Amino acid sequence: MEIGSKLRSRRALIHQCAFALAAIMLFTLLFAAWATLQQRESTLAIRPGNQSVSVPDGFSVWHHLDANGIRFKSITPKNDTLVITFDSSAQSAAAKVVLDRTLPQGYIIALQDDDDQTAAWLTRLRDTPHRLG
């Protein structure tokens, strides 16, 4: 009888350990998903308003943002546009205010949150004709 009792208690212990491990893994997965969803990058695009104006220099934009204490992740030239990436939409909104005030006239400065980019991507998918066969 004692062997059967030890075997049952050992099985119960294994089941408890497996359940605890599964619970920890589920919690870790949920935490990682939550952390990923909380990282909401935001971008700001600066482009010339007309053909006579060129894209602003990334160094001068960096100088204006740094002088006003605004942190950013990157400044990248892309297709006649200067794209600035921020950690949050609050930082990009503050940068837009600063750049509207400090850059010369003739530039279009537009906020582009991830939601806008996702909506544009979905619109492109919907507008694309699908051909079967």
C-alpha positions in Angstrom: 0.0 0.0 0.0 2.8 2.4 0.8 4.2 2.1 -2.7 0.8 2.9 -4.3 0.5 5.9 -2.0 4.0 7.2 -2.9 3.2 6.7 -6.6 0.0 8.7 -6.4 1.7 11.5 -4.5 4.5 11.5 -7.1 2.0 11.7 -9.9 0.1 14.5 -8.1 3.4 16.4 -7.7 4.2 16.0 -11.4 0.7 17.2 -12.3 1.1 20.3 -10.0 4.5 21.1 -11.5 3.2 20.8 -15.1 0.2 23.0 -14.2 2.5 25.6 -12.6 4.9 25.5 -15.6 2.0 26.0 -18.0 0.6 28.8 -16.0 4.0 30.6 -15.9 4.4 30.1 -19.7 0.9 31.5 -20.3 1.5 34.5 -18.0 4.9 35.2 -19.8 3.2 35.0 -23.2 0.4 37.4 -22.2 2.9 39.8 -20.7 5.0 39.8 -23.8 1.9 40.4 -26.0 0.8 43.3 -23.7 4.3 44.8 -23.8 4.4 44.6 -27.6 1.0 46.3 -27.9 2.1 49.1 -25.6 5.0 50.1 -27.9 3.2 52.5 -30.2 5.7 54.2 -32.5 4.7 57.3 -34.3 6.2 59.0 -37.3 6.4 62.5 -38.6 6.9 63.1 -42.4 8.4 66.3 -43.7 8.2 67.0 -47.4 8.5 70.0 -49.7 5.3 71.9 -50.4 6.4 72.7 -54.0 9.1 71.8 -56.5 11.3 74.8 -55.7 11.9 73.6 -52.1 14.2 70.7 -51.3 13.8 68.2 -48.4 15.2 69.7 -45.2 18.6 68.5 -43.9 18.3 65.8 -41.3 21.0 67.5 -39.2 19.1 70.8 -39.0 15.9 69.0 -38.0 17.9 67.0 -35.3 19.3 70.4 -34.0 15.8 71.9 -33.7 14.4 68.8 -31.9 17.4 68.5 -29.6 17.3 72.2 -28.7 13.7 71.7 -27.6 14.4 68.5 -25.6 12.4 66.3 -28.0 13.8 62.7 -28.3 13.4 60.7 -31.4 14.4 57.2 -32.6 15.5 58.0 -36.2 15.6 60.5 -39.0 15.5 58.9 -42.5 15.3 60.4 -45.9 12.7 58.4 -48.1 11.3 59.3 -51.5 11.7 63.1 -51.2 10.4 63.0 -47.6 12.2 63.2 -44.3 10.7 60.6 -42.0 11.2 60.9 -38.2 10.3 58.1 -35.9 9.3 58.6 -32.3 8.5 56.4 -29.3 5.1 57.9 -28.9 2.5 60.0 -30.6 2.9 62.7 -27.9 6.6 63.1 -28.9 5.7 63.4 -32.6 3.0 66.0 -31.8 5.4 68.1 -29.8 8.0 67.8 -32.6 5.4 68.9 -35.2 4.7 72.1 -33.1 8.4 72.8 -32.9 9.1 72.2 -36.5 6.1 74.2 -37.7 7.6 77.1 -35.7 11.2 76.7 -36.6 11.4 75.4 -40.2 11.0 77.9 -43.0 7.7 78.1 -44.9 7.2 75.7 -47.8 7.2 72.4 -45.9 4.4 70.0 -45.3 4.7 68.4 -41.9 2.3 65.5 -41.3 1.8 63.2 -38.3 1.6 59.5 -39.3 0.6 57.2 -36.4 0.8 53.4 -36.9 -3.0 53.3 -37.0 -3.0 55.6 -40.1 -0.4 53.4 -41.7 -2.4 50.3 -41.0 -5.5 51.9 -42.3 -3.7 52.9 -45.5 -2.3 49.4 -45.9 -5.8 47.9 -45.5 -7.2 50.4 -48.0 -4.5 49.4 -50.5 -5.4 45.8 -50.0 -9.1 46.4 -50.5 -8.6 48.6 -53.6 -6.3 46.1 -55.3 -8.3 43.9 -57.8 -8.1 40.3 -57.0 -7.9 37.8 -59.8 -8.7 34.2 -59.3 -7.6 31.5 -61.6 
